Amino acid sequence: MLHHSIFRCLSGAFLGALAMASLQGCRRTDMVSTWVPPSPASTMYVEDGVLASRVRAALILSPVQHSIDINIESHQGVVLLSGTAADKTQMDVAVFVAQTVPSVNRVDSVMFSTGAEPATANLSSYAPSLDELRARRLLQSTQQF
């Protein structure tokens, strides 16, 4: 029995010392935070990425064929479209769709035509609304399944 009481005293002393040592690390050393709010440049970088993603989503919902082949970059509300499109009409529709995205101030296009035939026969007076584009993309996605 004596052996157990000595072991119990030593283990209690060890746990007490361990608790005191761990509490020493919880001492408050500085009241001033070193956290600095993000700079406007990093915030603008995130906003540019969000804007490019919104333009990408609008192009995916649009009737532009192979919109995945169009590269999108943005900087302070200016969107740059580059890559290839089926024809001149597809390039114009891509620019139009990008202009309809909120927060887009200007759209620059450096796109080239691959020379394919237009997607529809009569695109001369075609000016789709964003709701029409969404409805058409939704209809296409439901027909695939």
MDAnalysis code that builds the backbone (N, CA, C; Angstrom):
import MDAnalysis as mda
import numpy as np

u = mda.Universe.empty(435, n_residues=145, atom_resindex=np.repeat(np.arange(145), 3), trajectory=True)
u.add_TopologyAttr("name", ["N", "CA", "C"] * 145)
u.add_TopologyAttr("resid", np.arange(1, 146))
u.add_TopologyAttr("resname", ["MET", "LEU", "HIS", "HIS", "SER", "ILE", "PHE", "ARG", "CYS", "LEU", "SER", "GLY", "ALA", "PHE", "LEU", "GLY", "ALA", "LEU", "ALA", "MET", "ALA", "SER", "LEU", "GLN", "GLY", "CYS", "ARG", "ARG", "THR", "ASP", "MET", "VAL", "SER", "THR", "TRP", "VAL", "PRO", "PRO", "SER", "PRO", "ALA", "SER", "THR", "MET", "TYR", "VAL", "GLU", "ASP", "GLY", "VAL", "LEU", "ALA", "SER", "ARG", "VAL", "ARG", "ALA", "ALA", "LEU", "ILE", "LEU", "SER", "PRO", "VAL", "GLN", "HIS", "SER", "ILE", "ASP", "ILE", "ASN", "ILE", "GLU", "SER", "HIS", "GLN", "GLY", "VAL", "VAL", "LEU", "LEU", "SER", "GLY", "THR", "ALA", "ALA", "ASP", "LYS", "THR", "GLN", "MET", "ASP", "VAL", "ALA", "VAL", "PHE", "VAL", "ALA", "GLN", "THR", "VAL", "PRO", "SER", "VAL", "ASN", "ARG", "VAL", "ASP", "SER", "VAL", "MET", "PHE", "SER", "THR", "GLY", "ALA", "GLU", "PRO", "ALA", "THR", "ALA", "ASN", "LEU", "SER", "SER", "TYR", "ALA", "PRO", "SER", "LEU", "ASP", "GLU", "LEU", "ARG", "ALA", "ARG", "ARG", "LEU", "LEU", "GLN", "SER", "THR", "GLN", "GLN", "PHE"])
u.atoms.positions = np.array([
    [0.797, -1.189, 0.000],
    [0.000, 0.000, 0.000],
    [0.843, 1.258, 0.000],
    [1.969, 1.199, 0.666],
    [2.851, 2.345, 0.737],
    [3.359, 2.719, -0.650],
    [3.598, 1.716, -1.460],
    [4.093, 1.944, -2.824],
    [3.075, 2.744, -3.646],
    [1.774, 2.400, -3.513],
    [0.730, 3.105, -4.263],
    [0.574, 4.555, -3.831],
    [0.694, 4.825, -2.527],
    [0.534, 6.205, -2.047],
    [1.709, 7.071, -2.505],
    [2.937, 6.526, -2.558],
    [4.093, 7.282, -3.058],
    [3.903, 7.569, -4.561],
    [3.464, 6.560, -5.307],
    [3.221, 6.744, -6.752],
    [2.144, 7.798, -6.987],
    [1.099, 7.749, -6.138],
    [0.017, 8.725, -6.286],
    [0.516, 10.130, -5.973],
    [1.347, 10.307, -4.978],
    [1.889, 11.627, -4.639],
    [2.806, 12.132, -5.756],
    [3.650, 11.257, -6.276],
    [4.557, 11.669, -7.350],
    [3.800, 12.031, -8.628],
    [2.780, 11.252, -8.946],
    [2.003, 11.555, -10.155],
    [1.229, 12.856, -9.980],
    [0.716, 13.108, -8.772],
    [0.029, 14.377, -8.502],
    [0.975, 15.552, -8.609],
    [2.191, 15.384, -8.096],
    [3.188, 16.459, -8.173],
    [3.591, 16.700, -9.623],
    [3.751, 15.633, -10.374],
    [4.120, 15.768, -11.784],
    [3.029, 16.494, -12.580],
    [1.752, 16.102, -12.353],
    [0.646, 16.764, -13.045],
    [0.530, 18.235, -12.644],
    [0.787, 18.539, -11.371],
    [0.754, 19.933, -10.914],
    [1.840, 20.754, -11.589],
    [3.049, 20.185, -11.680],
    [4.151, 20.890, -12.343],
    [3.862, 21.078, -13.823],
    [3.283, 20.077, -14.440],
    [2.931, 20.176, -15.863],
    [1.879, 21.256, -16.094],
    [0.902, 21.338, -15.193],
    [-0.136, 22.368, -15.316],
    [0.455, 23.763, -15.146],
    [1.377, 23.932, -14.231],
    [1.997, 25.233, -14.019],
    [2.851, 25.630, -15.221],
    [3.555, 24.653, -15.786],
    [4.386, 24.948, -16.956],
    [3.529, 25.323, -18.155],
    [2.403, 24.669, -18.300],
    [1.548, 24.989, -19.445],
    [0.867, 26.335, -19.261],
    [0.566, 26.729, -18.030],
    [-0.062, 28.021, -17.796],
    [0.909, 29.173, -18.020],
    [2.182, 28.929, -17.895],
    [3.169, 29.969, -18.148],
    [3.108, 30.423, -19.604],
    [2.751, 29.518, -20.524],
    [2.664, 29.862, -21.936],
    [1.431, 30.686, -22.269],
    [0.479, 30.799, -21.357],
    [-0.758, 31.532, -21.622],
    [-0.678, 32.986, -21.184],
    [0.492, 33.435, -20.804],
    [0.654, 34.796, -20.354],
    [0.474, 35.767, -21.514],
    [-0.243, 36.846, -21.317],
    [-0.464, 37.852, -22.344],
    [0.764, 38.742, -22.427],
    [1.347, 38.820, -23.610],
    [2.577, 39.590, -23.761],
    [2.366, 40.900, -24.501],
    [1.347, 40.970, -25.335],
    [1.194, 42.163, -26.157],
    [-0.288, 42.426, -26.385],
    [-0.710, 43.632, -26.203],
    [-2.105, 43.983, -26.419],
    [-2.355, 44.505, -27.833],
    [-1.318, 44.767, -28.586],
    [-1.454, 45.319, -29.930],
    [-1.456, 44.180, -30.935],
    [-2.436, 44.181, -31.804],
    [-2.535, 43.149, -32.833],
    [-1.579, 43.459, -33.972],
    [-0.991, 42.413, -34.531],
    [-0.096, 42.599, -35.678],
    [-0.831, 42.395, -36.983],
    [-2.152, 42.112, -36.931],
    [-2.935, 41.895, -38.142],
    [-3.124, 43.216, -38.868],
    [-2.918, 43.190, -40.161],
    [-3.080, 44.377, -40.993],
    [-4.178, 44.074, -42.008],
    [-5.128, 44.987, -42.201],
    [-6.172, 44.722, -43.195],
    [-5.558, 44.570, -44.584],
    [-6.217, 43.795, -45.445],
    [-5.655, 43.576, -46.779],
    [-5.535, 44.886, -47.546],
    [-4.514, 44.951, -48.360],
    [-4.296, 46.160, -49.150],
    [-5.342, 46.250, -50.249],
    [-5.605, 47.445, -50.744],
    [-6.577, 47.579, -51.836],
    [-6.175, 46.775, -53.070],
    [-4.883, 46.576, -53.283],
    [-4.435, 45.816, -54.453],
    [-4.886, 44.360, -54.371],
    [-4.771, 43.754, -53.182],
    [-5.192, 42.352, -53.064],
    [-6.704, 42.226, -53.156],
    [-7.427, 43.197, -52.621],
    [-8.884, 43.177, -52.738],
    [-9.299, 43.323, -54.188],
    [-8.618, 44.202, -54.930],
    [-8.936, 44.396, -56.339],
    [-8.625, 43.134, -57.128],
    [-7.554, 42.418, -56.746],
    [-7.199, 41.175, -57.427],
    [-8.311, 40.146, -57.280],
    [-8.898, 40.050, -56.084],
    [-10.000, 39.110, -55.862],
    [-11.226, 39.553, -56.653],
    [-11.519, 40.853, -56.658],
    [-12.672, 41.347, -57.404],
    [-12.504, 41.081, -58.907],
    [-11.283, 41.218, -59.410],
    [-11.036, 40.926, -60.823],
    [-11.282, 39.452, -61.119],
    [-10.877, 38.578, -60.211],
    [-11.122, 37.145, -60.394],
    [-12.603, 36.812, -60.373],
    [-13.345, 37.459, -59.491],
    [-14.793, 37.237, -59.423],
    [-15.457, 37.727, -60.699],
    [-15.023, 38.891, -61.194],
    [-15.603, 39.431, -62.422],
    [-15.319, 38.503, -63.608],
    [-14.094, 37.994, -63.697],
    [-13.763, 37.058, -64.774],
    [-14.611, 35.789, -64.671],
    [-14.864, 35.326, -63.460],
    [-15.707, 34.139, -63.273],
    [-17.147, 34.410, -63.680],
    [-17.637, 35.607, -63.396],
    [-18.999, 35.954, -63.803],
    [-19.126, 36.015, -65.321],
    [-18.107, 36.572, -65.973],
    [-18.126, 36.629, -67.438],
    [-18.059, 35.214, -68.007],
    [-17.236, 34.350, -67.414],
    [-17.139, 32.965, -67.868],
    [-18.499, 32.272, -67.743],
    [-19.175, 32.471, -66.619],
    [-20.489, 31.851, -66.415],
    [-21.501, 32.372, -67.434],
    [-21.464, 33.669, -67.712],
    [-22.391, 34.233, -68.693],
    [-22.114, 33.669, -70.087],
    [-20.840, 33.467, -70.432],
    [-20.510, 32.894, -71.736],
    [-20.953, 31.431, -71.829],
    [-20.846, 30.720, -70.732],
    [-21.289, 29.319, -70.736],
    [-22.801, 29.245, -70.932],
    [-23.527, 30.200, -70.345],
    [-24.985, 30.236, -70.494],
    [-25.422, 30.806, -71.838],
    [-24.515, 31.357, -72.595],
    [-24.856, 32.028, -73.852],
    [-24.857, 31.040, -75.019],
    [-25.346, 31.490, -76.171],
    [-25.331, 30.629, -77.356],
    [-23.982, 30.589, -78.071],
    [-22.942, 31.142, -77.467],
    [-21.622, 31.133, -78.090],
    [-21.105, 29.701, -78.114],
    [-20.764, 29.228, -79.311],
    [-20.241, 27.870, -79.445],
    [-18.804, 27.830, -78.961],
    [-18.434, 26.778, -78.273],
    [-17.068, 26.556, -77.787],
    [-16.575, 27.742, -76.952],
    [-17.413, 28.211, -76.041],
    [-17.014, 29.350, -75.215],
    [-15.847, 28.998, -74.294],
    [-15.575, 27.720, -74.138],
    [-14.433, 27.299, -73.319],
    [-13.111, 27.684, -73.986],
    [-13.136, 27.926, -75.304],
    [-11.928, 28.323, -76.027],
    [-11.634, 29.815, -75.898],
    [-12.472, 30.544, -75.212],
    [-12.276, 31.979, -75.035],
    [-11.628, 32.220, -73.681],
    [-10.474, 32.879, -73.693],
    [-9.780, 33.234, -72.455],
    [-10.318, 34.563, -71.956],
    [-10.455, 34.681, -70.645],
    [-11.032, 35.881, -70.040],
    [-10.076, 36.413, -68.988],
    [-9.739, 37.684, -69.114],
    [-8.934, 38.379, -68.111],
    [-9.666, 39.661, -67.757],
    [-9.521, 40.105, -66.521],
    [-10.159, 41.360, -66.128],
    [-9.217, 42.157, -65.247],
    [-9.344, 43.471, -65.350],
    [-8.545, 44.372, -64.534],
    [-9.342, 45.648, -64.320],
    [-9.777, 45.880, -63.096],
    [-10.527, 47.061, -62.695],
    [-11.741, 47.316, -63.587],
    [-12.494, 46.280, -63.869],
    [-13.722, 46.409, -64.635],
    [-13.559, 46.313, -66.136],
    [-12.331, 46.225, -66.616],
    [-12.075, 46.066, -68.051],
    [-11.826, 44.590, -68.327],
    [-12.620, 44.010, -69.207],
    [-12.531, 42.588, -69.519],
    [-11.860, 42.414, -70.873],
    [-10.921, 41.491, -70.946],
    [-10.238, 41.173, -72.199],
    [-10.627, 39.755, -72.601],
    [-11.219, 39.622, -73.780],
    [-11.558, 38.314, -74.334],
    [-10.523, 37.987, -75.397],
    [-9.954, 36.810, -75.319],
    [-8.986, 36.384, -76.323],
    [-9.213, 34.915, -76.620],
    [-8.750, 34.483, -77.790],
    [-8.920, 33.092, -78.183],
    [-9.585, 32.994, -79.539],
    [-10.318, 31.911, -79.750],
    [-10.948, 31.680, -81.045],
    [-12.455, 31.509, -80.886],
    [-13.156, 31.893, -81.945],
    [-14.609, 31.696, -82.029],
    [-14.903, 31.150, -83.413],
    [-16.095, 30.612, -83.583],
    [-16.451, 29.971, -84.847],
    [-16.470, 30.968, -86.002],
    [-17.003, 32.155, -85.774],
    [-17.076, 33.161, -86.833],
    [-17.219, 34.543, -86.201],
    [-17.352, 35.556, -87.044],
    [-17.456, 36.944, -86.574],
    [-18.697, 37.143, -85.707],
    [-19.792, 36.504, -86.061],
    [-21.022, 36.640, -85.289],
    [-20.832, 36.084, -83.877],
    [-20.166, 34.957, -83.758],
    [-19.907, 34.366, -82.448],
    [-19.028, 35.296, -81.603],
    [-18.066, 35.953, -82.238],
    [-17.217, 36.898, -81.512],
    [-18.046, 38.077, -81.013],
    [-18.949, 38.595, -81.872],
    [-19.796, 39.723, -81.474],
    [-20.736, 39.337, -80.331],
    [-21.293, 38.145, -80.400],
    [-22.183, 37.685, -79.321],
    [-21.398, 37.534, -78.019],
    [-20.175, 37.037, -78.087],
    [-19.345, 36.889, -76.889],
    [-19.064, 38.254, -76.259],
    [-18.764, 39.248, -77.084],
    [-18.527, 40.600, -76.569],
    [-19.812, 41.156, -75.956],
    [-20.942, 40.947, -76.625],
    [-22.230, 41.421, -76.113],
    [-22.543, 40.787, -74.757],
    [-22.346, 39.493, -74.664],
    [-22.634, 38.790, -73.409],
    [-21.740, 39.314, -72.294],
    [-20.461, 39.537, -72.583],
    [-19.547, 40.060, -71.564],
    [-19.967, 41.460, -71.117],
    [-20.488, 42.266, -72.039],
    [-20.926, 43.614, -71.689],
    [-22.163, 43.615, -70.793],
    [-22.949, 42.551, -70.830],
    [-24.165, 42.494, -70.019],
    [-23.906, 42.101, -68.571],
    [-22.690, 41.663, -68.258],
    [-22.363, 41.251, -66.890],
    [-22.217, 42.500, -66.021],
    [-22.846, 42.520, -64.840],
    [-22.707, 43.679, -63.952],
    [-21.244, 43.910, -63.561],
    [-20.867, 45.160, -63.390],
    [-19.526, 45.623, -62.998],
    [-18.532, 45.636, -64.147],
    [-18.949, 45.266, -65.357],
    [-18.052, 45.348, -66.511],
    [-18.158, 46.761, -67.073],
    [-17.024, 47.469, -67.098],
    [-17.002, 48.834, -67.622],
    [-16.712, 48.864, -69.117],
    [-15.842, 47.970, -69.559],
    [-15.454, 47.947, -70.965],
    [-15.015, 46.533, -71.333],
    [-15.234, 46.157, -72.595],
    [-14.811, 44.842, -73.075],
    [-13.875, 45.053, -74.259],
    [-12.674, 44.508, -74.160],
    [-11.722, 44.503, -75.269],
    [-11.662, 43.078, -75.805],
    [-11.557, 42.955, -77.118],
    [-11.563, 41.627, -77.721],
    [-10.359, 41.450, -78.634],
    [-9.636, 40.366, -78.414],
    [-8.543, 39.961, -79.287],
    [-8.839, 38.516, -79.662],
    [-9.939, 38.332, -80.388],
    [-10.359, 36.988, -80.759],
    [-10.204, 36.813, -82.262],
    [-9.994, 35.564, -82.654],
    [-9.823, 35.228, -84.057],
    [-10.882, 34.216, -84.471],
    [-11.287, 34.289, -85.713],
    [-12.308, 33.394, -86.240],
    [-11.648, 32.133, -86.796],
    [-12.290, 30.987, -86.536],
    [-11.789, 29.734, -87.107],
    [-12.376, 29.495, -88.488],
    [-13.355, 30.319, -88.901],
    [-13.928, 30.221, -90.233],
    [-15.066, 29.238, -90.366],
    [-15.617, 28.743, -89.277],
    [-16.736, 27.792, -89.347],
    [-18.023, 28.532, -89.683],
    [-19.035, 27.787, -90.081],
    [-20.328, 28.369, -90.418],
    [-21.000, 28.902, -89.150],
    [-21.862, 29.938, -89.300],
    [-22.564, 30.465, -88.126],
    [-23.493, 29.430, -87.506],
    [-23.779, 29.599, -86.231],
    [-24.604, 28.641, -85.498],
    [-26.048, 28.658, -85.967],
    [-26.584, 29.827, -86.255],
    [-27.959, 29.940, -86.739],
    [-27.965, 30.716, -88.040],
    [-29.027, 30.556, -88.814],
    [-29.073, 31.151, -90.143],
    [-29.266, 32.661, -90.097],
    [-30.051, 33.175, -89.145],
    [-30.376, 34.593, -89.145],
    [-29.908, 35.219, -87.829],
    [-28.682, 35.682, -87.788],
    [-28.151, 36.315, -86.586],
    [-28.021, 37.821, -86.748],
    [-28.442, 38.388, -87.867],
    [-28.217, 39.805, -88.116],
    [-28.970, 40.688, -87.126],
    [-30.156, 40.312, -86.712],
    [-30.921, 41.132, -85.774],
    [-31.003, 40.468, -84.402],
    [-30.095, 39.578, -84.091],
    [-30.146, 38.823, -82.845],
    [-29.487, 39.626, -81.726],
    [-30.239, 39.917, -80.693],
    [-29.724, 40.590, -79.507],
    [-30.367, 39.922, -78.298],
    [-29.774, 38.843, -77.771],
    [-30.416, 38.082, -76.697],
    [-30.386, 38.829, -75.366],
    [-31.402, 38.589, -74.577],
    [-31.400, 39.098, -73.210],
    [-30.741, 38.049, -72.324],
    [-30.308, 38.477, -71.154],
    [-29.637, 37.554, -70.241],
    [-30.577, 36.447, -69.785],
    [-31.862, 36.768, -69.581],
    [-32.835, 35.746, -69.182],
    [-33.030, 34.715, -70.295],
    [-33.043, 35.183, -71.536],
    [-33.179, 34.261, -72.668],
    [-31.971, 33.337, -72.767],
    [-30.791, 33.891, -72.518],
    [-29.577, 33.073, -72.552],
    [-29.602, 32.003, -71.467],
    [-30.025, 32.384, -70.274],
    [-30.103, 31.417, -69.177],
    [-31.112, 30.319, -69.488],
    [-32.277, 30.714, -70.017],
    [-33.310, 29.732, -70.341],
    [-32.838, 28.771, -71.426],
    [-32.146, 29.281, -72.426],
    [-31.650, 28.433, -73.503],
    [-30.601, 27.445, -72.982],
    [-29.684, 27.917, -72.115],
    [-28.651, 27.030, -71.560],
    [-29.291, 25.969, -70.675],
    [-30.300, 26.357, -69.890],
    [-30.989, 25.398, -69.034],
    [-31.689, 24.344, -69.878],
    [-32.313, 24.757, -70.976],
    [-32.981, 23.823, -71.873],
    [-31.972, 22.858, -72.499],
    [-30.810, 23.371, -72.886],
    [-29.777, 22.514, -73.476],
    [-29.252, 21.508, -72.467],
    [-29.080, 21.953, -71.222],
    [-28.534, 21.040, -70.212],
    [-29.538, 19.949, -69.848],
    [-30.839, 20.248, -69.876],
    [-31.826, 19.219, -69.554],
    [-32.012, 18.236, -70.708],
    [-31.742, 18.667, -71.925],
    [-31.866, 17.770, -73.071],
    [-30.709, 16.786, -73.140],
    [-29.590, 17.114, -72.541],
    [-28.436, 16.214, -72.571],
    [-28.642, 14.996, -71.701],
    [-29.448, 15.103, -70.668],
    [-29.663, 13.983, -69.761],
    [-30.826, 13.228, -70.223],
])
